[in-house]
Amino acid sequence: MPIHKLIGFMVVLSWTVLGLAPSAFADIYMFKDKDGVITFTNVPNHTGYRAVLRSGRNPLPRTGQANASYDQLILTASGRHSVDADLVRAVIRTESDFNPVARSHKGAMGLMQLMPDTARLHNVADAYDPVENVEGGVRHLRMLLDRYQNNLELSLAAYNAGSGAVEKYRGIPPFAETKEYVRRVLRFYDSYRSESLQVVNSVHP
C-alpha cells in the first residue's frame, strides 16, 4: 500500500480505536479499487467513494430531518411519475435510511440504492446526487408498478430482487432478504400514510 494511503488508513484506524471524536476533522471517504487498494480522502473526486466517518460539524441527518430535507424532491418526482410520495419515502427509508451516500456491498448507491444497471437504464449519471437518484428510483418504481399492474408486493419484490426473480418464482421470491424487504417497506408505508392523514385532518378538521 502506498505510504500516503497507509497513513490515511492509520489515521482513520486511530480515531476508531482510540475513540477520538472526529468533530475537529473533515468528513472521511474511502474507495477500494479493483486491485483491492484502499484510498482515504476528505475530498472525494468520483462517485466510487463512500463516507466512513462524519465530522461533528456535518453529521448524517437523523431520519426525521432527512425526510423533511428531501420532502420537496420526493414530492416533485412522485408527482411527475404518479407514484405515492409516502411509498417513495418508505422505499428510501428501507433502502438507505435517507443517507445519500449509502452504498451496499452489492454496489447499490444513494438514497434509493440504485444498482449500476438500473442507474444506466434511467439515465442517472451520478447516483449519489439526490435529485438524479430519486428521479431514477421513482421512475424505476413506476415502471415496476406498471409491469405488475400496480401489485405493490410484486413491484417491491422486483425492486429488491429484480424482475427476473419475481417472474422465475411467479411471485415474491423465496429469499429471506426480499420477504423482509417487502414487509419493511409496507410497514413504513402504512406509518407514513397515517402521518399524512393526521396532517390532513389537523388542517381540515
N, C-alpha and C positions, 0 to 999 in steps of 0.2 A: 504494500500500500504506500503511495507517495507520502512524503513527510507531512505536507500541508493537510492531506486528508486524515492522516493518522492523528495529527494534532487536534483537528476538529472533532474526531471521534473521542479522543481523550477528554476534551473539554466537556462534551455532552455527557460522557460517562461520569466525569467527576461531579457534575451537577446532580446527576441521578443518584449516585452512590452516597454522596455527602449530604444530599437533601438541600442543597443550596437553592434559595429562591431565585428564579430566573428573571425577577422583575427589573433587574438592572440591565438586562441584556435584550437584544432584539429577538424576534421570532427565529427559530432554527428549523431549517428544512433539510430533508435527506433525499438522496437519489441513489439508486442501485442500478448500475448499468448491466448490459448483457453478459459481461465477464465477471460480475459479482463485486465490482469495485464500488465502494460506498463513498459518496461525497456529501459533506455537510456544508451548509451555507446559510447566511441570513438574507441573501439576495438571490432567490431562485430565478433562473433565466429561461426555463421552459416548464411545461406542464407536468413533466415526469416527477418533479419534486413533491414531497408530501410533508406537512408540518409534523414535527416530532416534539417540539417544545414551544409553548406560547409565553410571551413575556407578560408580566403583570399589567403593563400598560395596554396590552391588546389581547385579552383573554378570549377564548372561544365563547361566544354568547350562550347564555342559558336558553333552553328550548323556547320558553315563552318569549324572550327577547328576540330570538332568531325568527320565530314565527311572525312576530309583528314587523320585523325589519324586511322580510321578504313578502309581506302580505300583498302589496300592490303588484309586485311581479307575478305572484301566483294568480291574482285576480285577472290580470291582463291576459296571461297565457291561457288560463282556463276558459275565459270568456271567448277568446279567439277560436278555440277548438271545441267549445261546447262540452267541457268536462267539469264536473262539480269541483269547485275550489276546495271544498272540505276533503274530497277524495285525494286531490293533489297534495294537500297538507299531510294527510295520513300516509301517503306513499313516501314523501320526503322524511317525515318523522321516523318511519320504519327503516328507510334506506340509509340515511346519514345523520339523523337527529339534527338536521339543519346545519350541518357542518359543510361549508362549500369546498373545503379542500380534502374531504374524505376520499380515501382510496382503499378498495378492498384487496384482499390477497389475490383475487382473480383478475384485478385490473379495472374494476368498475370505478367510475370517477364522479366526484362532485355531489351536489345536493340530491339529485335523483339517480345517482350511481349508474351512469351510462357506460355500457361496455363500448370498447372502441368501434366495433362493427355497427352498433346502434347509433353512436355519435356520427359516424360517416353516413349512415342511411338518412339521417335527418339534417345533414349539412352543418353539424356542430363542429366548428373549428377549434374552440377552446372549451373543453368540458368542465373546466374549473371556473369559467365565467358564469356567475349565477343566471344572468339573462339568457345566455345561449343554452345552458344546461336545462333550465326549467322549460324553455320553449321546446327543446328537443324531447325532453322527457314527457311533457304533456302531449306533444304530437304523437309520440310513440304509444302512449296510453290510449289516445283517441283511435289510433289505428287498430289496436288490440280490441277495444270495445266494439268497433265496427266489425272486426273479423269474427268475434264470438257473440254477435247480436246482443250486445250490452249485458252479457252474462258476466257479472262483476268478478265472481270467484275464478272463472276460467281466464279472464283477462289479467287478473293479478298473478295467477299461477304462471301465465305466459310471460309476464313482465319479469318474474323471478327466474324461471327455469327455461324460458324460450318456447316459442310456439311449437317447435318440433317435438318437445317432450309432451306437451299437452295433447297433441294430435296422436302421438305414439300410444299414449295410455288412454286416449279418448276421455279425458277428464283431468282433474288435478293429479299430477304425477305422484307416485308413492314415495316421495322424498320428504324426510322429516323437516328439512330446512324449508321446503316450499310450502308444506302444510302449515308450519308455524308462521311463515311469512304472511300467508293469506289471512290467518287468524289475527295476527297483529295489526295488519292494515285495516281490516274490518272493525277491529276494536277501537283503533284510533279514529276511524271514520265516524263511528257512532258517537264517540266523545266529541269530536269537532262539530258534528251536526247538532248535538244537544246544546253546545255552547252557542252556536249560531242562532238556534231557535230562541235561546234565552235572551240574546241581544235583541232580536226582532221583537220579542214580547215586551221587553223593557222600553223599547222605543214606541211601540204601538200596543199599549195595554188594552 
